[in-house]
């Protein structure tokens, strides 16, 4: 997906494209994806974490959400909510 398709998708979902970021808090490129039968509703924005390696969802959800505890783990936002995100104190070096 290119940036113009992404911008159009976000505009259709009434997401302010002026606030869409290209990089995460570590200055690394975010990964945007969308598609499938539910496009444009089916979209995902991912930060690869401090290590810059995209590793996807953890394999232990807590009530349908994935809580990360290490800076290296991915942060994932999809369909208008965070599905994998940090909570509490974070550490380095733990990874998945």
mmCIF file as gemmi writes it, N, C-alpha and C atoms, coordinates in Angstrom:
data_model
loop_
_atom_site.group_PDB
_atom_site.id
_atom_site.type_symbol
_atom_site.label_atom_id
_atom_site.label_alt_id
_atom_site.label_comp_id
_atom_site.label_asym_id
_atom_site.label_entity_id
_atom_site.label_seq_id
_atom_site.pdbx_PDB_ins_code
_atom_site.Cartn_x
_atom_site.Cartn_y
_atom_site.Cartn_z
_atom_site.occupancy
_atom_site.B_iso_or_equiv
_atom_site.pdbx_formal_charge
_atom_site.auth_seq_id
_atom_site.auth_asym_id
_atom_site.pdbx_PDB_model_num
ATOM 1 N N . UNK Axp A 1 ? 0.833 -1.182 0 1 0 ? 1 A 1
ATOM 2 C CA . UNK Axp A 1 ? 0 0 0 1 0 ? 1 A 1
ATOM 3 C C . UNK Axp A 1 ? 0.876 1.242 0 1 0 ? 1 A 1
ATOM 4 N N . UNK Axp A 2 ? 0.562 2.187 -0.87 1 0 ? 2 A 1
ATOM 5 C CA . UNK Axp A 2 ? 1.35 3.401 -0.86 1 0 ? 2 A 1
ATOM 6 C C . UNK Axp A 2 ? 0.676 4.474 -0.009 1 0 ? 2 A 1
ATOM 7 N N . UNK Axp A 3 ? 1.388 5.556 0.234 1 0 ? 3 A 1
ATOM 8 C CA . UNK Axp A 3 ? 0.919 6.594 1.142 1 0 ? 3 A 1
ATOM 9 C C . UNK Axp A 3 ? -0.35 7.268 0.637 1 0 ? 3 A 1
ATOM 10 N N . UNK Axp A 4 ? -0.531 7.387 -0.681 1 0 ? 4 A 1
ATOM 11 C CA . UNK Axp A 4 ? -1.748 8.027 -1.197 1 0 ? 4 A 1
ATOM 12 C C . UNK Axp A 4 ? -2.972 7.151 -0.934 1 0 ? 4 A 1
ATOM 13 N N . UNK Axp A 5 ? -2.83 5.822 -1.054 1 0 ? 5 A 1
ATOM 14 C CA . UNK Axp A 5 ? -3.931 4.914 -0.726 1 0 ? 5 A 1
ATOM 15 C C . UNK Axp A 5 ? -4.253 4.985 0.763 1 0 ? 5 A 1
ATOM 16 N N . UNK Axp A 6 ? -3.219 5.059 1.576 1 0 ? 6 A 1
ATOM 17 C CA . UNK Axp A 6 ? -3.405 5.153 3.017 1 0 ? 6 A 1
ATOM 18 C C . UNK Axp A 6 ? -4.139 6.441 3.383 1 0 ? 6 A 1
ATOM 19 N N . UNK Axp A 7 ? -3.712 7.551 2.81 1 0 ? 7 A 1
ATOM 20 C CA . UNK Axp A 7 ? -4.354 8.837 3.087 1 0 ? 7 A 1
ATOM 21 C C . UNK Axp A 7 ? -5.833 8.786 2.701 1 0 ? 7 A 1
ATOM 22 N N . UNK Axp A 8 ? -6.143 8.21 1.54 1 0 ? 8 A 1
ATOM 23 C CA . UNK Axp A 8 ? -7.532 8.098 1.091 1 0 ? 8 A 1
ATOM 24 C C . UNK Axp A 8 ? -8.335 7.224 2.056 1 0 ? 8 A 1
ATOM 25 N N . UNK Axp A 9 ? -7.749 6.125 2.491 1 0 ? 9 A 1
ATOM 26 C CA . UNK Axp A 9 ? -8.42 5.232 3.44 1 0 ? 9 A 1
ATOM 27 C C . UNK Axp A 9 ? -8.734 5.969 4.733 1 0 ? 9 A 1
ATOM 28 N N . UNK Axp A 10 ? -7.761 6.679 5.28 1 0 ? 10 A 1
ATOM 29 C CA . UNK Axp A 10 ? -7.972 7.402 6.525 1 0 ? 10 A 1
ATOM 30 C C . UNK Axp A 10 ? -9.005 8.508 6.36 1 0 ? 10 A 1
ATOM 31 N N . UNK Axp A 11 ? -9.012 9.181 5.209 1 0 ? 11 A 1
ATOM 32 C CA . UNK Axp A 11 ? -10.015 10.216 4.969 1 0 ? 11 A 1
ATOM 33 C C . UNK Axp A 11 ? -11.414 9.604 4.93 1 0 ? 11 A 1
ATOM 34 N N . UNK Axp A 12 ? -11.56 8.425 4.316 1 0 ? 12 A 1
ATOM 35 C CA . UNK Axp A 12 ? -12.847 7.739 4.282 1 0 ? 12 A 1
ATOM 36 C C . UNK Axp A 12 ? -13.301 7.359 5.69 1 0 ? 12 A 1
ATOM 37 N N . UNK Axp A 13 ? -12.357 7.055 6.571 1 0 ? 13 A 1
ATOM 38 C CA . UNK Axp A 13 ? -12.674 6.703 7.956 1 0 ? 13 A 1
ATOM 39 C C . UNK Axp A 13 ? -12.742 7.935 8.859 1 0 ? 13 A 1
ATOM 40 N N . UNK Axp A 14 ? -12.605 9.118 8.257 1 0 ? 14 A 1
ATOM 41 C CA . UNK Axp A 14 ? -12.64 10.395 8.955 1 0 ? 14 A 1
ATOM 42 C C . UNK Axp A 14 ? -11.538 10.512 10.008 1 0 ? 14 A 1
ATOM 43 N N . UNK Axp A 15 ? -10.362 9.965 9.695 1 0 ? 15 A 1
ATOM 44 C CA . UNK Axp A 15 ? -9.18 10.118 10.533 1 0 ? 15 A 1
ATOM 45 C C . UNK Axp A 15 ? -8.42 11.321 10.005 1 0 ? 15 A 1
ATOM 46 N N . UNK Axp A 16 ? -8.054 12.249 10.875 1 0 ? 16 A 1
ATOM 47 C CA . UNK Axp A 16 ? -7.356 13.472 10.484 1 0 ? 16 A 1
ATOM 48 C C . UNK Axp A 16 ? -5.987 13.113 9.909 1 0 ? 16 A 1
ATOM 49 N N . UNK Axp A 17 ? -5.846 13.198 8.599 1 0 ? 17 A 1
ATOM 50 C CA . UNK Axp A 17 ? -4.589 12.819 7.951 1 0 ? 17 A 1
ATOM 51 C C . UNK Axp A 17 ? -3.468 13.807 8.242 1 0 ? 17 A 1
ATOM 52 N N . UNK Axp A 18 ? -3.799 14.986 8.723 1 0 ? 18 A 1
ATOM 53 C CA . UNK Axp A 18 ? -2.767 15.935 9.12 1 0 ? 18 A 1
ATOM 54 C C . UNK Axp A 18 ? -2.001 15.475 10.353 1 0 ? 18 A 1
ATOM 55 N N . UNK Axp A 19 ? -2.571 14.539 11.092 1 0 ? 19 A 1
ATOM 56 C CA . UNK Axp A 19 ? -1.937 14.037 12.307 1 0 ? 19 A 1
ATOM 57 C C . UNK Axp A 19 ? -1.325 12.648 12.118 1 0 ? 19 A 1
ATOM 58 N N . UNK Axp A 20 ? -1.389 12.109 10.914 1 0 ? 20 A 1
ATOM 59 C CA . UNK Axp A 20 ? -0.82 10.782 10.653 1 0 ? 20 A 1
ATOM 60 C C . UNK Axp A 20 ? 0.695 10.891 10.652 1 0 ? 20 A 1
ATOM 61 N N . UNK Axp A 21 ? 1.336 10.103 11.488 1 0 ? 21 A 1
ATOM 62 C CA . UNK Axp A 21 ? 2.796 10.134 11.621 1 0 ? 21 A 1
ATOM 63 C C . UNK Axp A 21 ? 3.436 9.096 10.705 1 0 ? 21 A 1
ATOM 64 N N . UNK Axp A 22 ? 4.673 9.357 10.34 1 0 ? 22 A 1
ATOM 65 C CA . UNK Axp A 22 ? 5.435 8.435 9.504 1 0 ? 22 A 1
ATOM 66 C C . UNK Axp A 22 ? 6.42 7.64 10.358 1 0 ? 22 A 1
ATOM 67 N N . UNK Axp A 23 ? 6.883 8.241 11.457 1 0 ? 23 A 1
ATOM 68 C CA . UNK Axp A 23 ? 7.856 7.57 12.325 1 0 ? 23 A 1
ATOM 69 C C . UNK Axp A 23 ? 7.303 7.452 13.745 1 0 ? 23 A 1
ATOM 70 N N . UNK Axp A 24 ? 7.857 6.493 14.5 1 0 ? 24 A 1
ATOM 71 C CA . UNK Axp A 24 ? 7.447 6.291 15.887 1 0 ? 24 A 1
ATOM 72 C C . UNK Axp A 24 ? 8.327 7.112 16.83 1 0 ? 24 A 1
ATOM 73 N N . UNK Axp A 25 ? 8.196 6.897 18.115 1 0 ? 25 A 1
ATOM 74 C CA . UNK Axp A 25 ? 8.953 7.642 19.106 1 0 ? 25 A 1
ATOM 75 C C . UNK Axp A 25 ? 10.449 7.397 19.07 1 0 ? 25 A 1
ATOM 76 N N . UNK Axp A 26 ? 10.879 6.326 18.412 1 0 ? 26 A 1
ATOM 77 C CA . UNK Axp A 26 ? 12.305 6.03 18.257 1 0 ? 26 A 1
ATOM 78 C C . UNK Axp A 26 ? 12.845 6.569 16.939 1 0 ? 26 A 1
ATOM 79 N N . UNK Axp A 27 ? 11.98 7.231 16.161 1 0 ? 27 A 1
ATOM 80 C CA . UNK Axp A 27 ? 12.406 7.767 14.875 1 0 ? 27 A 1
ATOM 81 C C . UNK Axp A 27 ? 12.432 6.723 13.772 1 0 ? 27 A 1
ATOM 82 N N . UNK Axp A 28 ? 11.812 5.566 14.021 1 0 ? 28 A 1
ATOM 83 C CA . UNK Axp A 28 ? 11.775 4.481 13.038 1 0 ? 28 A 1
ATOM 84 C C . UNK Axp A 28 ? 10.456 4.533 12.274 1 0 ? 28 A 1
ATOM 85 N N . UNK Axp A 29 ? 10.492 4.112 11.013 1 0 ? 29 A 1
ATOM 86 C CA . UNK Axp A 29 ? 9.281 4.135 10.194 1 0 ? 29 A 1
ATOM 87 C C . UNK Axp A 29 ? 8.2 3.235 10.774 1 0 ? 29 A 1
ATOM 88 N N . UNK Axp A 30 ? 6.979 3.763 10.807 1 0 ? 30 A 1
ATOM 89 C CA . UNK Axp A 30 ? 5.824 2.96 11.182 1 0 ? 30 A 1
ATOM 90 C C . UNK Axp A 30 ? 5.412 2.11 10.001 1 0 ? 30 A 1
ATOM 91 N N . UNK Axp A 31 ? 4.774 0.981 10.262 1 0 ? 31 A 1
ATOM 92 C CA . UNK Axp A 31 ? 4.262 0.137 9.177 1 0 ? 31 A 1
ATOM 93 C C . UNK Axp A 31 ? 2.742 0.267 9.156 1 0 ? 31 A 1
ATOM 94 N N . UNK Axp A 32 ? 2.217 0.68 8.007 1 0 ? 32 A 1
ATOM 95 C CA . UNK Axp A 32 ? 0.785 0.812 7.794 1 0 ? 32 A 1
ATOM 96 C C . UNK Axp A 32 ? 0.344 -0.289 6.839 1 0 ? 32 A 1
ATOM 97 N N . UNK Axp A 33 ? -0.771 -0.935 7.149 1 0 ? 33 A 1
ATOM 98 C CA . UNK Axp A 33 ? -1.305 -1.925 6.223 1 0 ? 33 A 1
ATOM 99 C C . UNK Axp A 33 ? -2.829 -1.886 6.281 1 0 ? 33 A 1
ATOM 100 N N . UNK Axp A 34 ? -3.444 -2.206 5.18 1 0 ? 34 A 1
ATOM 101 C CA . UNK Axp A 34 ? -4.893 -2.297 5.122 1 0 ? 34 A 1
ATOM 102 C C . UNK Axp A 34 ? -5.274 -3.142 3.922 1 0 ? 34 A 1
ATOM 103 N N . UNK Axp A 35 ? -6.487 -3.639 3.949 1 0 ? 35 A 1
ATOM 104 C CA . UNK Axp A 35 ? -6.958 -4.422 2.818 1 0 ? 35 A 1
ATOM 105 C C . UNK Axp A 35 ? -7.883 -5.531 3.248 1 0 ? 35 A 1
ATOM 106 N N . UNK Axp A 36 ? -8.026 -6.484 2.368 1 0 ? 36 A 1
ATOM 107 C CA . UNK Axp A 36 ? -8.929 -7.595 2.632 1 0 ? 36 A 1
ATOM 108 C C . UNK Axp A 36 ? -10.359 -7.225 2.314 1 0 ? 36 A 1
ATOM 109 N N . UNK Axp A 37 ? -11.258 -8.095 2.685 1 0 ? 37 A 1
ATOM 110 C CA . UNK Axp A 37 ? -12.673 -7.897 2.394 1 0 ? 37 A 1
ATOM 111 C C . UNK Axp A 37 ? -13.268 -6.69 3.109 1 0 ? 37 A 1
ATOM 112 N N . UNK Axp A 38 ? -12.67 -6.302 4.229 1 0 ? 38 A 1
ATOM 113 C CA . UNK Axp A 38 ? -13.213 -5.205 5.014 1 0 ? 38 A 1
ATOM 114 C C . UNK Axp A 38 ? -12.508 -3.868 4.742 1 0 ? 38 A 1
ATOM 115 N N . UNK Axp A 39 ? -11.692 -3.767 3.693 1 0 ? 39 A 1
ATOM 116 C CA . UNK Axp A 39 ? -11.015 -2.503 3.388 1 0 ? 39 A 1
ATOM 117 C C . UNK Axp A 39 ? -12.072 -1.453 3.116 1 0 ? 39 A 1
ATOM 118 N N . UNK Axp A 40 ? -11.934 -0.215 3.568 1 0 ? 40 A 1
ATOM 119 C CA . UNK Axp A 40 ? -10.799 0.343 4.28 1 0 ? 40 A 1
ATOM 120 C C . UNK Axp A 40 ? -10.857 0.16 5.793 1 0 ? 40 A 1
ATOM 121 N N . UNK Axp A 41 ? -11.884 -0.481 6.311 1 0 ? 41 A 1
ATOM 122 C CA . UNK Axp A 41 ? -12.028 -0.611 7.765 1 0 ? 41 A 1
ATOM 123 C C . UNK Axp A 41 ? -10.904 -1.449 8.367 1 0 ? 41 A 1
ATOM 124 N N . UNK Axp A 42 ? -10.41 -2.432 7.645 1 0 ? 42 A 1
ATOM 125 C CA . UNK Axp A 42 ? -9.381 -3.338 8.142 1 0 ? 42 A 1
ATOM 126 C C . UNK Axp A 42 ? -8.001 -2.719 7.927 1 0 ? 42 A 1
ATOM 127 N N . UNK Axp A 43 ? -7.517 -1.971 8.93 1 0 ? 43 A 1
ATOM 128 C CA . UNK Axp A 43 ? -6.205 -1.34 8.819 1 0 ? 43 A 1
ATOM 129 C C . UNK Axp A 43 ? -5.422 -1.558 10.108 1 0 ? 43 A 1
ATOM 130 N N . UNK Axp A 44 ? -4.107 -1.464 10.001 1 0 ? 44 A 1
ATOM 131 C CA . UNK Axp A 44 ? -3.224 -1.648 11.143 1 0 ? 44 A 1
ATOM 132 C C . UNK Axp A 44 ? -2.058 -0.682 11.032 1 0 ? 44 A 1
ATOM 133 N N . UNK Axp A 45 ? -1.655 -0.111 12.165 1 0 ? 45 A 1
ATOM 134 C CA . UNK Axp A 45 ? -0.476 0.724 12.261 1 0 ? 45 A 1
ATOM 135 C C . UNK Axp A 45 ? 0.425 0.071 13.3 1 0 ? 45 A 1
ATOM 136 N N . UNK Axp A 46 ? 1.683 -0.184 12.922 1 0 ? 46 A 1
ATOM 137 C CA . UNK Axp A 46 ? 2.596 -0.874 13.834 1 0 ? 46 A 1
ATOM 138 C C . UNK Axp A 46 ? 3.895 -0.1 14.038 1 0 ? 46 A 1
ATOM 139 N N . UNK Axp A 47 ? 4.328 -0.056 15.296 1 0 ? 47 A 1
ATOM 140 C CA . UNK Axp A 47 ? 5.662 0.41 15.645 1 0 ? 47 A 1
ATOM 141 C C . UNK Axp A 47 ? 6.465 -0.842 15.972 1 0 ? 47 A 1
ATOM 142 N N . UNK Axp A 48 ? 7.651 -0.953 15.412 1 0 ? 48 A 1
ATOM 143 C CA . UNK Axp A 48 ? 8.474 -2.142 15.633 1 0 ? 48 A 1
ATOM 144 C C . UNK Axp A 48 ? 9.15 -2.135 17.001 1 0 ? 48 A 1
ATOM 145 N N . UNK Axp A 49 ? 8.97 -1.084 17.772 1 0 ? 49 A 1
ATOM 146 C CA . UNK Axp A 49 ? 9.631 -1.01 19.067 1 0 ? 49 A 1
ATOM 147 C C . UNK Axp A 49 ? 11.057 -0.514 18.905 1 0 ? 49 A 1
ATOM 148 N N . UNK Axp A 50 ? 11.762 -0.446 20.02 1 0 ? 50 A 1
ATOM 149 C CA . UNK Axp A 50 ? 13.095 0.15 20.01 1 0 ? 50 A 1
ATOM 150 C C . UNK Axp A 50 ? 14.118 -0.624 19.195 1 0 ? 50 A 1
ATOM 151 N N . UNK Axp A 51 ? 13.884 -1.928 18.984 1 0 ? 51 A 1
ATOM 152 C CA . UNK Axp A 51 ? 14.858 -2.724 18.226 1 0 ? 51 A 1
ATOM 153 C C . UNK Axp A 51 ? 14.662 -2.634 16.719 1 0 ? 51 A 1
ATOM 154 N N . UNK Axp A 52 ? 13.561 -2.028 16.261 1 0 ? 52 A 1
ATOM 155 C CA . UNK Axp A 52 ? 13.319 -1.86 14.829 1 0 ? 52 A 1
ATOM 156 C C . UNK Axp A 52 ? 12.921 -3.127 14.099 1 0 ? 52 A 1
ATOM 157 N N . UNK Axp A 53 ? 12.664 -4.209 14.827 1 0 ? 53 A 1
ATOM 158 C CA . UNK Axp A 53 ? 12.289 -5.492 14.226 1 0 ? 53 A 1
ATOM 159 C C . UNK Axp A 53 ? 10.786 -5.725 14.407 1 0 ? 53 A 1
ATOM 160 N N . UNK Axp A 54 ? 10.057 -5.865 13.305 1 0 ? 54 A 1
ATOM 161 C CA . UNK Axp A 54 ? 8.634 -6.167 13.41 1 0 ? 54 A 1
ATOM 162 C C . UNK Axp A 54 ? 8.482 -7.637 13.784 1 0 ? 54 A 1
ATOM 163 N N . UNK Axp A 55 ? 7.818 -7.88 14.906 1 0 ? 55 A 1
ATOM 164 C CA . UNK Axp A 55 ? 7.653 -9.262 15.361 1 0 ? 55 A 1
ATOM 165 C C . UNK Axp A 55 ? 6.193 -9.648 15.545 1 0 ? 55 A 1
ATOM 166 N N . UNK Axp A 56 ? 5.28 -8.711 15.382 1 0 ? 56 A 1
ATOM 167 C CA . UNK Axp A 56 ? 3.858 -9.033 15.428 1 0 ? 56 A 1
ATOM 168 C C . UNK Axp A 56 ? 3.316 -9.174 16.834 1 0 ? 56 A 1
ATOM 169 N N . UNK Axp A 57 ? 2.125 -9.78 16.904 1 0 ? 57 A 1
ATOM 170 C CA . UNK Axp A 57 ? 1.443 -9.941 18.181 1 0 ? 57 A 1
ATOM 171 C C . UNK Axp A 57 ? 2.142 -10.943 19.077 1 0 ? 57 A 1
ATOM 172 N N . UNK Axp A 58 ? 2.075 -10.674 20.36 1 0 ? 58 A 1
ATOM 173 C CA . UNK Axp A 58 ? 2.552 -11.648 21.337 1 0 ? 58 A 1
ATOM 174 C C . UNK Axp A 58 ? 1.604 -12.846 21.323 1 0 ? 58 A 1
ATOM 175 N N . UNK Axp A 59 ? 2.02 -13.943 21.893 1 0 ? 59 A 1
ATOM 176 C CA . UNK Axp A 59 ? 1.162 -15.129 21.869 1 0 ? 59 A 1
ATOM 177 C C . UNK Axp A 59 ? 0.414 -15.353 23.174 1 0 ? 59 A 1
ATOM 178 N N . UNK Axp A 60 ? 0.243 -14.3 23.959 1 0 ? 60 A 1
ATOM 179 C CA . UNK Axp A 60 ? -0.51 -14.44 25.206 1 0 ? 60 A 1
ATOM 180 C C . UNK Axp A 60 ? -1.412 -13.233 25.443 1 0 ? 60 A 1
ATOM 181 N N . UNK Axp A 61 ? -2.591 -13.222 24.804 1 0 ? 61 A 1
ATOM 182 C CA . UNK Axp A 61 ? -3.498 -12.085 24.983 1 0 ? 61 A 1
ATOM 183 C C . UNK Axp A 61 ? -4.093 -12.058 26.39 1 0 ? 61 A 1
ATOM 184 N N . UNK Axp A 62 ? -4.378 -10.847 26.858 1 0 ? 62 A 1
ATOM 185 C CA . UNK Axp A 62 ? -5.065 -10.665 28.129 1 0 ? 62 A 1
ATOM 186 C C . UNK Axp A 62 ? -6.393 -10.001 27.803 1 0 ? 62 A 1
ATOM 187 N N . UNK Axp A 63 ? -7.491 -10.754 27.924 1 0 ? 63 A 1
ATOM 188 C CA . UNK Axp A 63 ? -8.823 -10.253 27.602 1 0 ? 63 A 1
ATOM 189 C C . UNK Axp A 63 ? -8.875 -9.626 26.212 1 0 ? 63 A 1
ATOM 190 N N . UNK Axp A 64 ? -8.301 -10.308 25.226 1 0 ? 64 A 1
ATOM 191 C CA . UNK Axp A 64 ? -8.346 -9.852 23.843 1 0 ? 64 A 1
ATOM 192 C C . UNK Axp A 64 ? -7.336 -8.78 23.492 1 0 ? 64 A 1
ATOM 193 N N . UNK Axp A 65 ? -6.544 -8.353 24.469 1 0 ? 65 A 1
ATOM 194 C CA . UNK Axp A 65 ? -5.518 -7.359 24.216 1 0 ? 65 A 1
ATOM 195 C C . UNK Axp A 65 ? -4.173 -7.938 24.602 1 0 ? 65 A 1
ATOM 196 N N . UNK Axp A 66 ? -3.139 -7.384 24.041 1 0 ? 66 A 1
ATOM 197 C CA . UNK Axp A 66 ? -1.792 -7.858 24.296 1 0 ? 66 A 1
ATOM 198 C C . UNK Axp A 66 ? -1.027 -6.744 25.012 1 0 ? 66 A 1
ATOM 199 N N . UNK Axp A 67 ? -0.535 -7.038 26.189 1 0 ? 67 A 1
ATOM 200 C CA . UNK Axp A 67 ? 0.193 -6.06 26.993 1 0 ? 67 A 1
ATOM 201 C C . UNK Axp A 67 ? 1.686 -6.326 26.839 1 0 ? 67 A 1
ATOM 202 N N . UNK Axp A 68 ? 2.446 -5.284 26.481 1 0 ? 68 A 1
ATOM 203 C CA . UNK Axp A 68 ? 3.888 -5.464 26.34 1 0 ? 68 A 1
ATOM 204 C C . UNK Axp A 68 ? 4.602 -4.863 27.545 1 0 ? 68 A 1
ATOM 205 N N . UNK Axp A 69 ? 5.763 -5.427 27.863 1 0 ? 69 A 1
ATOM 206 C CA . UNK Axp A 69 ? 6.531 -4.959 29.015 1 0 ? 69 A 1
ATOM 207 C C . UNK Axp A 69 ? 7.972 -4.64 28.668 1 0 ? 69 A 1
ATOM 208 N N . UNK Axp A 70 ? 8.323 -4.723 27.382 1 0 ? 70 A 1
ATOM 209 C CA . UNK Axp A 70 ? 9.69 -4.45 26.947 1 0 ? 70 A 1
ATOM 210 C C . UNK Axp A 70 ? 9.67 -3.477 25.77 1 0 ? 70 A 1
ATOM 211 N N . UNK Axp A 71 ? 10.583 -2.541 25.767 1 0 ? 71 A 1
ATOM 212 C CA . UNK Axp A 71 ? 10.653 -1.543 24.694 1 0 ? 71 A 1
ATOM 213 C C . UNK Axp A 71 ? 10.787 -2.174 23.308 1 0 ? 71 A 1
ATOM 214 N N . UNK Axp A 72 ? 11.365 -3.356 23.211 1 0 ? 72 A 1
ATOM 215 C CA . UNK Axp A 72 ? 11.61 -3.984 21.913 1 0 ? 72 A 1
ATOM 216 C C . UNK Axp A 72 ? 10.345 -4.555 21.271 1 0 ? 72 A 1
ATOM 217 N N . UNK Axp A 73 ? 9.29 -4.735 22.016 1 0 ? 73 A 1
ATOM 218 C CA . UNK Axp A 73 ? 8.074 -5.353 21.486 1 0 ? 73 A 1
ATOM 219 C C . UNK Axp A 73 ? 7.252 -4.352 20.671 1 0 ? 73 A 1
ATOM 220 N N . UNK Axp A 74 ? 6.526 -4.873 19.687 1 0 ? 74 A 1
ATOM 221 C CA . UNK Axp A 74 ? 5.738 -4.04 18.785 1 0 ? 74 A 1
ATOM 222 C C . UNK Axp A 74 ? 4.535 -3.413 19.496 1 0 ? 74 A 1
ATOM 223 N N . UNK Axp A 75 ? 4.199 -2.198 19.092 1 0 ? 75 A 1
ATOM 224 C CA . UNK Axp A 75 ? 2.968 -1.538 19.514 1 0 ? 75 A 1
ATOM 225 C C . UNK Axp A 75 ? 2.058 -1.546 18.295 1 0 ? 75 A 1
ATOM 226 N N . UNK Axp A 76 ? 0.818 -2.019 18.463 1 0 ? 76 A 1
ATOM 227 C CA . UNK Axp A 76 ? -0.071 -2.21 17.314 1 0 ? 76 A 1
ATOM 228 C C . UNK Axp A 76 ? -1.418 -1.54 17.573 1 0 ? 76 A 1
ATOM 229 N N . UNK Axp A 77 ? -1.846 -0.731 16.603 1 0 ? 77 A 1
ATOM 230 C CA . UNK Axp A 77 ? -3.143 -0.058 16.638 1 0 ? 77 A 1
ATOM 231 C C . UNK Axp A 77 ? -3.922 -0.525 15.433 1 0 ? 77 A 1
ATOM 232 N N . UNK Axp A 78 ? -5.143 -0.992 15.634 1 0 ? 78 A 1
ATOM 233 C CA . UNK Axp A 78 ? -5.93 -1.516 14.527 1 0 ? 78 A 1
ATOM 234 C C . UNK Axp A 78 ? -7.41 -1.202 14.731 1 0 ? 78 A 1
ATOM 235 N N . UNK Axp A 79 ? -8.051 -0.808 13.676 1 0 ? 79 A 1
ATOM 236 C CA . UNK Axp A 79 ? -9.487 -0.546 13.677 1 0 ? 79 A 1
ATOM 237 C C . UNK Axp A 79 ? -9.894 0.404 14.803 1 0 ? 79 A 1
ATOM 238 N N . UNK Axp A 80 ? -9.08 1.445 15.035 1 0 ? 80 A 1
ATOM 239 C CA . UNK Axp A 80 ? -9.447 2.482 15.979 1 0 ? 80 A 1
ATOM 240 C C . UNK Axp A 80 ? -9.078 2.245 17.427 1 0 ? 80 A 1
ATOM 241 N N . UNK Axp A 81 ? -8.287 1.195 17.722 1 0 ? 81 A 1
ATOM 242 C CA . UNK Axp A 81 ? -7.882 0.968 19.111 1 0 ? 81 A 1
ATOM 243 C C . UNK Axp A 81 ? -6.551 0.24 19.165 1 0 ? 81 A 1
ATOM 244 N N . UNK Axp A 82 ? -5.859 0.41 20.282 1 0 ? 82 A 1
ATOM 245 C CA . UNK Axp A 82 ? -4.621 -0.331 20.481 1 0 ? 82 A 1
ATOM 246 C C . UNK Axp A 82 ? -4.968 -1.773 20.819 1 0 ? 82 A 1
ATOM 247 N N . UNK Axp A 83 ? -4.329 -2.712 20.123 1 0 ? 83 A 1
ATOM 248 C CA . UNK Axp A 83 ? -4.535 -4.118 20.454 1 0 ? 83 A 1
ATOM 249 C C . UNK Axp A 83 ? -3.293 -4.723 21.107 1 0 ? 83 A 1
ATOM 250 N N . UNK Axp A 84 ? -2.164 -4.05 20.97 1 0 ? 84 A 1
ATOM 251 C CA . UNK Axp A 84 ? -0.948 -4.441 21.682 1 0 ? 84 A 1
ATOM 252 C C . UNK Axp A 84 ? -0.244 -3.156 22.088 1 0 ? 84 A 1
ATOM 253 N N . UNK Axp A 85 ? -0.021 -3.005 23.395 1 0 ? 85 A 1
ATOM 254 C CA . UNK Axp A 85 ? 0.485 -1.73 23.875 1 0 ? 85 A 1
ATOM 255 C C . UNK Axp A 85 ? 1.181 -1.897 25.222 1 0 ? 85 A 1
ATOM 256 N N . UNK Axp A 86 ? 1.991 -0.898 25.592 1 0 ? 86 A 1
ATOM 257 C CA . UNK Axp A 86 ? 2.702 -0.974 26.871 1 0 ? 86 A 1
ATOM 258 C C . UNK Axp A 86 ? 1.816 -0.547 28.031 1 0 ? 86 A 1
ATOM 259 N N . UNK Axp A 87 ? 2.096 -1.117 29.174 1 0 ? 87 A 1
ATOM 260 C CA . UNK Axp A 87 ? 1.429 -0.71 30.403 1 0 ? 87 A 1
ATOM 261 C C . UNK Axp A 87 ? 2.424 -0.893 31.538 1 0 ? 87 A 1
ATOM 262 N N . UNK Axp A 88 ? 2.477 0.05 32.437 1 0 ? 88 A 1
ATOM 263 C CA . UNK Axp A 88 ? 3.404 -0.055 33.558 1 0 ? 88 A 1
ATOM 264 C C . UNK Axp A 88 ? 4.832 0.241 33.147 1 0 ? 88 A 1
ATOM 265 N N . UNK Axp A 89 ? 5.742 -0.084 34.042 1 0 ? 89 A 1
ATOM 266 C CA . UNK Axp A 89 ? 7.177 0.155 33.799 1 0 ? 89 A 1
ATOM 267 C C . UNK Axp A 89 ? 7.669 -0.727 32.662 1 0 ? 89 A 1
ATOM 268 N N . UNK Axp A 90 ? 8.506 -0.169 31.821 1 0 ? 90 A 1
ATOM 269 C CA . UNK Axp A 90 ? 9.075 -0.892 30.686 1 0 ? 90 A 1
ATOM 270 C C . UNK Axp A 90 ? 10.538 -1.184 30.95 1 0 ? 90 A 1
ATOM 271 N N . UNK Axp A 91 ? 11.037 -2.254 30.331 1 0 ? 91 A 1
ATOM 272 C CA . UNK Axp A 91 ? 12.446 -2.607 30.468 1 0 ? 91 A 1
ATOM 273 C C . UNK Axp A 91 ? 13.052 -2.839 29.096 1 0 ? 91 A 1
ATOM 274 N N . UNK Axp A 92 ? 14.348 -2.867 29.028 1 0 ? 92 A 1
ATOM 275 C CA . UNK Axp A 92 ? 15.062 -3.197 27.795 1 0 ? 92 A 1
ATOM 276 C C . UNK Axp A 92 ? 15.62 -4.603 27.915 1 0 ? 92 A 1
ATOM 277 N N . UNK Axp A 93 ? 15.797 -5.246 26.766 1 0 ? 93 A 1
ATOM 278 C CA . UNK Axp A 93 ? 16.478 -6.522 26.747 1 0 ? 93 A 1
ATOM 279 C C . UNK Axp A 93 ? 15.624 -7.748 26.942 1 0 ? 93 A 1
ATOM 280 N N . UNK Axp A 94 ? 14.342 -7.618 27.198 1 0 ? 94 A 1
ATOM 281 C CA . UNK Axp A 94 ? 13.507 -8.791 27.428 1 0 ? 94 A 1
ATOM 282 C C . UNK Axp A 94 ? 12.946 -9.377 26.157 1 0 ? 94 A 1
ATOM 283 N N . UNK Axp A 95 ? 12.441 -8.502 25.296 1 0 ? 95 A 1
ATOM 284 C CA . UNK Axp A 95 ? 11.841 -8.966 24.046 1 0 ? 95 A 1
ATOM 285 C C . UNK Axp A 95 ? 10.78 -9.99 24.275 1 0 ? 95 A 1
ATOM 286 N N . UNK Axp A 96 ? 10.471 -10.724 23.208 1 0 ? 96 A 1
ATOM 287 C CA . UNK Axp A 96 ? 9.415 -11.716 23.281 1 0 ? 96 A 1
ATOM 288 C C . UNK Axp A 96 ? 9.976 -13.04 23.66 1 0 ? 96 A 1
